Amino acid sequence: MSLLARSLFQSRSGTQVFSRGLKRKSKISVTLLKAVPKLGAEGATVQVSRALMRHELFPRRLADYVPKYTGPLDRAKAVKEEQAAKAAASNDSADTQRKVHNLALKNQGIISQLLNVESLVFERNTMPKEGSSEESVQTIYGSLTKADVVKALAEKHGITVEKEALNMDDKIKHTGEYTCTIKLIYAGQTSLKLRVVSSDS
């Protein structure tokens, strides 16, 4: 080696020297979607050149790229996080069970209060009778709805019930006696008598 080449080699030792010529071609992993002759059967993972994958296999849907590993780099840290998530889930389930228990006790108390209520009486203005019929049922102005029942329970007896818990006809439009069912989750159901009377009498 000449003196000039030796001095150039020593000065470039810190940097990377690229050589001319044929580069080493890298291969990639692919999963075969169909059996390909000379490569493998369906479902096999094989190494092929990038060009073959790009120009032949992928466009004809014969193979698919294998995704790079995206798992945790630190397995111990991942295990700790997994255990922490399980512990949090168990705490959440304990909280949920506690809430369900409290709701059941509350609803059972409401049911016992409703059993003490004999009936709810609603006074409504009635329409004048047409003809001389002696019927005791009269049509009322407006109607009696679930909201009216919930409001009456809250004002007269101090019982709070959701409208969705009541099961009755949509709107009561005549005087008389009616029955509605109150169904509470985890506590069962009870029936409640409603009386609609004329405010004129």
C-alpha positions in Angstrom: 0.0 0.0 0.0 1.4 3.3 -0.9 2.0 6.1 1.5 -0.8 8.2 0.1 -3.3 5.4 0.4 -2.1 4.6 3.9 -2.6 8.2 5.0 -6.1 8.4 3.5 -7.0 5.1 5.2 -5.8 6.4 8.6 -7.6 9.7 8.2 -10.9 8.0 7.3 -10.9 5.4 10.0 -13.4 7.4 12.1 -15.9 7.7 9.2 -17.7 5.0 7.3 -16.3 4.3 3.9 -18.9 3.1 1.3 -17.6 0.6 -1.2 -18.7 0.4 -4.7 -20.4 -2.6 -6.2 -23.3 -4.9 -5.5 -25.0 -4.2 -2.1 -26.2 -7.0 0.1 -30.0 -7.3 -0.5 -32.0 -7.5 2.6 -34.9 -9.9 2.9 -38.2 -9.4 4.8 -40.6 -11.7 6.6 -44.0 -12.3 4.9 -46.9 -14.5 5.6 -48.2 -16.4 2.6 -51.9 -16.1 2.1 -52.0 -18.8 -0.6 -49.7 -21.6 -1.5 -46.8 -20.3 -3.7 -44.6 -22.8 -5.6 -40.9 -22.8 -4.4 -41.8 -20.6 -1.4 -44.2 -22.5 0.9 -47.7 -23.4 1.8 -50.6 -21.2 2.9 -50.0 -19.6 6.3 -46.2 -20.1 6.3 -43.9 -17.2 7.2 -41.0 -17.0 4.8 -38.1 -14.6 4.0 -38.3 -13.0 0.5 -36.7 -10.1 -1.1 -38.3 -6.7 -0.9 -38.7 -6.5 -4.7 -40.5 -9.8 -5.0 -42.9 -8.9 -2.3 -43.5 -5.4 -3.7 -43.9 -6.4 -7.3 -45.3 -9.9 -7.3 -46.7 -11.3 -4.1 -48.4 -8.3 -2.5 -50.2 -7.0 -5.6 -51.6 -10.4 -6.4 -52.6 -11.0 -2.7 -50.4 -14.0 -2.4 -48.6 -12.7 0.7 -48.9 -10.1 3.4 -46.3 -8.2 5.4 -45.5 -9.5 8.9 -46.0 -6.7 11.4 -43.0 -5.7 13.5 -43.1 -6.7 17.2 -44.9 -3.9 19.1 -45.0 -5.6 22.5 -43.5 -4.1 25.6 -39.7 -3.7 25.7 -39.5 -4.2 29.4 -41.4 -7.3 30.3 -41.1 -6.9 34.1 -42.7 -3.4 33.8 -45.5 -4.8 31.6 -46.2 -7.5 34.2 -46.4 -5.0 37.0 -48.8 -2.8 35.0 -50.9 -5.8 34.2 -51.1 -6.7 37.9 -52.0 -3.1 38.9 -54.8 -3.1 36.3 -56.2 -6.4 37.7 -56.0 -5.0 41.3 -57.9 -1.8 40.1 -60.5 -4.0 38.4 -61.0 -6.0 41.6 -61.4 -2.7 43.6 -63.9 -1.5 41.0 -65.9 -4.8 41.3 -65.9 -4.4 45.1 -67.2 -0.8 44.7 -69.8 -2.0 42.3 -71.0 -4.7 44.6 -71.2 -2.2 47.5 -73.2 0.2 45.3 -75.6 -2.6 44.3 -76.1 -3.6 47.9 -76.8 0.0 48.9 -79.3 0.4 46.1 -81.0 -2.8 47.0 -81.4 -1.7 50.6 -82.7 1.7 49.6 -85.2 0.2 47.2 -86.4 -2.3 49.8 -87.0 0.7 52.1 -89.0 2.4 49.4 -91.1 -0.7 48.8 -91.9 -1.0 52.5 -93.0 2.7 52.6 -95.2 2.1 49.5 -96.9 -0.8 51.3 -98.1 1.6 54.0 -99.7 3.9 51.3 -103.3 2.8 50.9 -104.2 4.9 47.9 -103.5 8.2 46.2 -106.4 10.5 45.6 -106.4 13.0 42.8 -109.0 15.7 42.4 -109.6 16.9 38.8 -112.1 19.2 37.2 -114.6 17.2 35.1 -116.3 18.0 31.8 -120.1 18.5 31.9 -122.1 15.3 31.2 -123.7 15.0 27.9 -127.3 13.7 28.0 -129.0 12.4 31.1 -126.8 9.3 31.6 -126.3 8.3 35.3 -122.8 7.0 34.8 -120.4 7.5 37.7 -117.4 7.7 35.3 -116.8 11.2 34.0 -114.2 12.6 31.6 -111.6 14.9 33.3 -109.9 18.0 31.9 -106.4 17.1 31.0 -105.1 13.7 32.2 -103.3 12.0 35.0 -99.8 11.0 34.1 -96.8 9.2 35.6 -95.3 12.6 36.5 -98.4 13.5 38.5 -98.1 10.2 40.5 -94.4 10.7 41.2 -95.1 14.3 42.3 -97.9 13.2 44.6 -95.8 10.5 46.2 -93.0 13.0 46.9 -95.2 15.7 48.2 -97.7 13.7 50.3 -95.6 10.8 51.5 -92.0 11.9 51.0 -91.2 8.9 48.7 -89.0 9.5 45.7 -89.6 7.1 42.8 -88.4 7.4 39.2 -91.0 7.7 36.5 -89.5 4.7 34.7 -90.3 2.5 37.7 -94.1 3.2 37.3 -96.1 0.9 35.1 -99.6 2.3 34.3 -101.7 3.4 31.4 -100.1 6.2 29.6 -102.7 8.8 30.6 -105.8 8.4 32.7 -108.6 10.5 31.3 -111.6 9.4 33.4 -112.7 9.4 37.0 -112.5 6.1 38.9 -110.1 3.7 40.6 -106.9 2.5 38.8 -104.0 0.4 39.8 -100.4 1.1 38.9 -97.4 -1.1 39.5 -94.1 0.2 40.9 -91.1 -2.0 40.1 -87.8 -1.3 41.7 -84.6 -3.1 40.9 -83.3 -5.6 43.5 -86.4 -5.1 45.6 -89.4 -6.4 43.6 -92.6 -4.7 42.9 -95.8 -3.5 44.6 -99.1 -2.2 43.4 -100.6 1.2 44.3 -104.2 2.3 44.0 -105.0 5.6 42.4 -108.4 7.3 42.8 -109.4 10.1 40.4 -112.4 12.0 41.8 -114.3 15.1 40.6 -113.4 18.3 42.4 -117.0 19.5 41.9 -118.4 16.9 44.3 
